[in-house]
Amino acid sequence: MSLRCNVPAYISFWIVVDNPDESHLSEVEKLAKSFHETLEGNNHFVNVVHYGKNKGASYVRNTGYNYSTADWVLFLDDDVVPDASILDAYVGSIARYPKAKCMVG
């Protein structure tokens, strides 16, 4: 949620909690709320979806995708630590290849 883009872009984070343990949900919601409060007036938003049962990675990705109204979607799993400039890299790539259907990196 701390990723930022240095060029104008609307950024929305969808965090899908795929774990039945309620303590995980409350921790993620608390973290999301604190980030959302610090982002007010900005173009970044944080959303949390919870499933009370583990449904698997593909189901979770499809859920995040289905909630999104974005032109582009970047999937990051909980075990990924992305480079701080990842959003700028993808926005730059989209500008260079606007007809591309998929980008991997």
N, C-alpha and C positions, 0 to 999 in steps of 0.2 A: 504494500500500500504506500510505501514511501517513494516509489518510482515517480519521477517527474519528467515532463517533456519540455524542452527549451523552445519549441516552436508552438504556435497556437494549435491546440488540439483538445477535444473533449475526451477526457479519460474517465472510464467507469470501471471499477473493480467489482467483480462478482466472486465472492468467496463461497464455495459450496462445501459445507461441512458434512462429510460422509462418514459419520461415526455416531453410534448410539449413546455415547457417554455425554450426558448433559453438561458436565464440567467443561468439556471441549467447546461446546456451543457458547456457554456463558463467557469463557475467556476470549473467544474470537469476537463475539458481539461487543464486549467491553473494549477490545482493541480497535475494532472498526469504528465504534462510537467516538473514541478519543481522536482517531485520525480524521473522521468526518468533521468533528468540531474544529480542528485546526485547519481544515481545508475550506471553510465557509467562504463564499464569495469567489472561490476558485473554480476551475473547470474540471475538478476531480471529485468523483463520488464513490462511496463504498457501500456495497449491498451484501447482505449475508442470507444464504439459503441453507436450511438444515434438513437432513434426512435422518430419521431415528434409526435407520438400519443401513449397513454398508451395502451399497449397490454397485460398487466397482468404478474404476477410473473412466471407462467410456461413457457410462451413464451420467457421471458427474460432469464430464466435459460437455456432453450433449445438453445437460440441464443449463449450465452456464451459457452455452451458445443460444439456447432457446429463450432465455431471459433477456439476452442482449438485443439491442436495436442498432448495433454498430455496423459500420461499413467494413470494419476490420476487427478481427479477434486474435488475441495472443494468449495462448494457453501456457500457464506456468504451474507446475505441480508444487506441492508443499516441500519437496526436498530439493528444489532448485533455488540457487542464490544468483539472481540475474545481475549482470553488470549494470551500474547506475545509468548508463547511457543507452540501454536497450530500446527504450521508446523512441529516442531520437534516431537510432539506427533504423528502426522499422519505418518511421515516418519518412525518413530520407529514401529508403528503398521503395516505398509506395509512390513517392514523388517521381522517382526515376523509372519505375515500371508500373504505371497506373492501370494497365490492363492485366496484370498478373492476377491469377486466381488464388495462389497460395505461395507463401514464403516460408522458408525453413532456415533457421540459423541458431 
